[in-house]
């Protein structure tokens, strides 16, 4: 593979590895928010209205920011009935074909996420709840997660093509 493609793959893989590992820490933040909510309700009799909604936002960020790392590590669900019997080259060809559908889907998702984020920014969109948080921060993180997953899918496509050609990238 040409040098610029190798550089692209290296950079995307590094970024998604770092973002994915940081996203893992959101589990602890979600636990902390829920624990604070529980203690507030049990010991002080005061519920924290924003806790459940904040946890939902963090879960969305965790899921979408970690998705690219999951794709990079081949941790997504796959039907291995026939796939496991294929050679490395055949797996690469199969993955290169199927990742095309994923890339198309992610492009559609990026366009929708971008549009939704832009709407939230322009109109100051707030969630319909007692807390009424602004929606642009979570929509921005979700769109960023989808963009990172798209870049990782393209990186995986480059690696699969290289493997199919008999020159795998390490």
N, C-alpha and C positions, 0 to 999 in steps of 0.2 A: 504494500500500500504506500502511496506517496506520503512524504513527510508531513504536509499540512493536515492530512486526514489522521495520521498517527497523533499529531499534536492535539487536534480536536478531540479525539477519543481520550487521550490522557487527561486533558483539562476537564472535560465533562465528567469523566469517572471520578476525578479528585473532588470536584465541586459536589457531586451527588453523594459521595461517600461522607464528606464533611457535613453536608446539610442533613443527611439521613441520620447520622450519629447525634447531631444536635436535636433533631426531631424526636429521637428516642427519649430525650430528657423531658419532653412535654408530658410523658406519662406521670412523672413525679410531680410536675406542676399541677396536673389534673387531680392527682391524689391529694395534694396539699390544699387545693381549693375545696374539694369535697370534705376533707377532714376539718377545715376551718368552718365550713358550713354546719357540719354535724356538731362540733363543739359549741358553736354559737347558739344553736337551737337547743342542745341538751343542757348546757350550763348557764346560759343567760336568757333563754326563752325568746331569743331574737333570731328569726330566720334571716339568712342572707339571700335577698331576692335575686341577685345577679349570679350566684354560684352555679346553678344548673346551666344557665345560658352560656356562661364563660367556659364551663367544661365542654359544652357542645362545640363552641368555637375552637377550643384547643384541640378537641378530637378531630375536627375537620382539618386543621392545620397539620396535626400529627399524621393523619392518614395520607394527605396529599403531598406533604413535604417528604414523607418517608417512602412514597410510592416509587420514585426514581431509584432510590437505593435498593428497594426490594426487587425492582426490575433488573438492576445491575447484578444482584446476587442470585438471580434466577429463583427467587423465593415465591413467585406468583404461582397460583394453582395451574396445573397443566394436566391434560389427560395423557398419562404415560403408557397406556395399553400397547400402542405400537411404537411410540416415540422412543421408549427405553431400549428397543431392539435395534435401532438405527445406529450406523457408524457415526463418528464425529462429523464427517463431511456431510452425510445425509441429514443429520440434525441441523447443521448450519444452513443447508439449503432450505429445509422445512421452516426454520426460524426466520430466514431472510424473506420467505414468501409471506408468512403469517404476520411478521412485524410490519409489513406494508399496510395491512388493515388497521393495525394499532396506530400507526403514524397518521393515517387518514382520520381516524376517530379522534386522536389527540389534537389534530389541527382544528377540527370542528369544535372541540372543547375549548381550545385556546381562544378562538374567535368569540365563542359565547361568554367565556370568563372575562375576556377583555371588555366586551360590550357591557356586561353586568357591572364590572368594576367601574367603568367609565360613568355609567348611569348613577351608581352610588356616590361617586365623587361629585359629579355635576349637580345633582339634586339633593345632596346631603341625606341620603336614604338612611332611615333608622328602622330598627326592628320593632315590630308591633308587640311590645311587652311593657311591663311597669318600668323596667330599667331603661329601655329604649336606646340601646347602644348604636353608634354609627356602624354601618355595614361595610364601608370601604376597607377597613383594615383586614377583616377576615376574608373578604372577597379578593383582596390583593394577594394575600398569602395563598389562597386556593389557586388563583391564576398562576402565581409563581410556581407552585407545585406542579401544575399541569405542564407549564413550559419546561421545567426541569425534567419531567418524565418524557416529554417529546424529544428533548435533546438526548436523553439516555437511550430512547428507542432508536434514534438515528445512530448513536454510538454503537449500539448493539448490532444494527444493520451493517455498519462498516466492519465490525469484527466477524460477523457471520459471512459476509462476502469474502473477506480475507481467508477465512477457514475453508470455505467452499472452493476457493481457488488454490488451496493447498499451501497457503502461506499465513498461518494463524498469527494474530497479534497476541503477544503474551500479556 
